[in-house]
């Protein structure tokens, strides 16, 4: 305490000019401390908040992109669900079922007295839930029998389309009672669950590459 009292007495014993200098230094120190803990602390907080806002804006933009993609994915999902239901309800499932269907096409033609010059199933093309196969056929018969046969094929409870039909008289005859007909049948079948799974796994492998 004595030392403190002596220091105070010595301070007040100083000339007035020196005391004002000391006062000025003390005031500057107080302002500097206040500035550091006040202004600089606020600036640091503002910088931190600004950084958080930028990060938040980036996250919002990213989630907006995800949300827009999600809408597209939902639309695609509905489309694929419709395709899947259609394939399962209308189409024969599996390659063997399709072979039986193709065999029935030939049998129906022969029952109507139609002669098959050739019946050539081509390679399958696989899609997400179904496969399509084209069949090239050349048949001979009367106009009535051929039209009746082709009409019956299109009325089957399966998805069958007839393409590129070409009628021509057989040989040198011009009588339409005996015609030579070339056409393509396009038949469809549903993929089995194993085939669908195999396709999905193959797509995943491609993406990883």
C-alpha positions in Angstrom: 0.0 0.0 0.0 2.8 2.4 0.9 4.4 1.8 -2.6 1.1 2.6 -4.3 0.6 5.7 -2.2 4.1 6.8 -3.0 3.6 6.2 -6.8 0.4 8.2 -6.7 2.1 11.1 -4.9 5.0 11.0 -7.3 2.5 11.0 -10.2 0.7 14.1 -8.9 4.1 15.7 -8.2 4.9 15.6 -11.9 4.6 18.7 -13.9 1.1 19.2 -15.4 2.4 18.7 -18.9 3.8 15.3 -18.2 0.6 14.2 -16.3 -1.4 15.1 -19.5 1.0 13.0 -21.6 0.4 10.0 -19.2 -3.4 10.7 -19.3 -3.2 10.6 -23.1 -1.2 7.3 -23.1 -3.8 5.7 -20.7 -6.7 6.9 -22.9 -5.0 5.5 -26.1 -4.5 2.2 -24.3 -8.1 2.1 -23.2 -9.3 2.9 -26.8 -6.9 0.2 -28.2 -8.2 -2.4 -25.8 -11.8 -1.4 -26.4 -11.1 -1.5 -30.2 -9.6 -5.0 -30.0 -12.2 -6.5 -27.8 -15.1 -4.5 -29.3 -14.6 -3.5 -32.9 -12.3 -6.4 -33.9 -14.4 -9.0 -32.1 -17.5 -7.7 -34.0 -15.6 -7.8 -37.3 -14.6 -11.4 -36.6 -18.2 -12.2 -35.8 -19.4 -10.5 -39.0 -16.8 -12.4 -41.0 -17.9 -15.7 -39.4 -21.6 -14.9 -40.1 -20.8 -13.9 -43.7 -18.9 -17.1 -44.2 -21.8 -19.1 -42.8 -24.3 -17.2 -45.0 -22.2 -18.0 -48.1 -22.0 -21.7 -47.1 -25.8 -21.7 -46.5 -26.5 -20.1 -49.9 -24.3 -22.8 -51.5 -26.2 -25.5 -49.6 -29.6 -24.0 -50.6 -28.5 -23.9 -54.3 -27.3 -27.5 -54.1 -30.6 -28.7 -52.5 -32.6 -26.8 -55.1 -30.7 -28.7 -57.8 -31.4 -31.9 -56.0 -35.1 -31.0 -55.6 -35.4 -30.3 -59.3 -33.7 -33.5 -60.2 -35.9 -35.4 -57.7 -39.0 -34.2 -59.6 -37.6 -35.5 -62.9 -36.6 -38.8 -61.2 -40.2 -39.2 -59.9 -41.6 -38.6 -63.4 -39.2 -41.2 -64.7 -40.1 -43.6 -61.9 -43.8 -43.3 -62.8 -43.0 -43.9 -66.4 -40.9 -47.0 -65.6 -43.6 -48.3 -63.2 -46.2 -48.0 -66.0 -43.9 -49.8 -68.4 -43.3 -52.6 -65.8 -47.0 -53.1 -65.1 -47.7 -53.1 -68.8 -45.0 -55.6 -69.5 -46.1 -57.9 -66.7 -49.8 -57.9 -67.5 -49.8 -58.0 -71.3 -46.6 -59.7 -72.4 -45.3 -63.3 -72.2 -42.5 -63.5 -69.6 -39.3 -65.2 -70.5 -37.6 -66.3 -73.8 -39.3 -69.7 -73.7 -42.8 -68.2 -73.5 -42.0 -66.0 -76.5 -40.8 -69.1 -78.4 -44.1 -70.8 -77.7 -45.9 -67.6 -78.9 -43.9 -67.6 -82.1 -44.6 -71.3 -82.7 -48.3 -70.6 -82.3 -48.1 -67.9 -85.0 -46.9 -70.6 -87.5 -49.6 -73.1 -86.3 -52.4 -70.5 -86.7 -51.2 -69.8 -90.3 -51.1 -73.4 -91.3 -54.6 -74.0 -89.8 -55.8 -71.3 -92.3 -54.1 -73.0 -95.2 -51.3 -70.6 -95.4 -47.9 -71.8 -96.7 -44.8 -70.4 -95.0 -41.8 -69.9 -97.3 -39.8 -68.9 -94.3 -40.3 -67.8 -90.7 -37.1 -66.1 -89.4 -36.9 -64.8 -85.9 -34.1 -62.2 -85.5 -32.1 -61.2 -82.5 -33.8 -59.7 -79.4 -33.4 -56.1 -78.4 -33.7 -55.6 -74.6 -35.1 -52.5 -72.9 -35.7 -51.8 -69.2 -38.6 -54.2 -68.6 -39.3 -55.8 -71.9 -37.6 -57.2 -75.0 -38.6 -56.8 -78.6 -37.9 -59.3 -81.4 -38.5 -58.9 -85.1 -39.6 -61.9 -87.3 -39.2 -61.8 -91.0 -41.9 -64.0 -92.7 -42.8 -64.8 -96.3 -46.2 -66.5 -96.7 -48.3 -67.7 -99.6 -52.1 -68.0 -99.7 -55.3 -66.5 -100.8 -56.0 -62.8 -100.2 -58.8 -63.6 -97.8 -56.8 -66.2 -95.8 -53.8 -63.9 -95.5 -55.8 -60.9 -94.4 -57.7 -63.0 -91.9 -54.4 -64.5 -90.5 -52.7 -61.1 -90.1 -55.9 -59.6 -88.5 -55.9 -62.5 -86.0 -52.3 -61.9 -85.0 -53.0 -58.2 -84.3 -56.0 -59.2 -82.1 -54.0 -61.6 -79.9 -53.9 -60.6 -76.2 -50.2 -59.7 -76.7 -48.4 -56.8 -78.1 -47.8 -57.7 -81.8 -47.2 -55.3 -84.6 -47.0 -55.9 -88.3 -44.6 -53.8 -90.4 -43.5 -53.5 -94.0 -46.2 -55.6 -95.6 -45.7 -56.2 -99.3 -48.3 -58.1 -101.5 -47.4 -59.6 -104.8 -49.0 -62.2 -107.1 -47.4 -65.6 -106.9 -45.2 -66.2 -109.9 -46.6 -64.8 -113.1 -50.2 -64.9 -112.0 -52.0 -61.6 -111.6 -55.0 -63.1 -109.8 -55.1 -62.0 -106.1 -56.5 -65.4 -105.2 -52.9 -66.6 -104.7 -50.5 -64.1 -103.2 -47.0 -63.9 -102.0 -46.6 -61.7 -98.9 -43.5 -60.4 -97.2 -43.8 -58.7 -93.8 -42.1 -58.2 -90.5 -43.7 -59.1 -87.2 -42.5 -57.3 -84.1 -43.3 -59.2 -80.9 -42.6 -58.3 -77.3 -42.0 -60.2 -74.0 -41.5 -59.2 -70.4 -38.1 -59.6 -69.0 -37.8 -62.0 -66.0 -36.8 -60.6 -62.6 -33.3 -62.2 -63.1 -32.9 -60.4 -66.4 -33.9 -57.0 -65.0 -31.5 -57.4 -62.1 -28.7 -58.4 -64.4 -29.3 -55.3 -66.6 -29.3 -53.0 -63.5 -26.0 -54.5 -62.3 -24.5 -54.1 -65.7 -25.5 -50.4 -65.8 -23.9 -49.9 -62.3 -20.6 -51.4 -63.5 -20.6 -49.1 -66.5 -21.1 -46.0 -64.3 -18.2 -47.1 -62.1 -15.9 -47.2 -65.1 
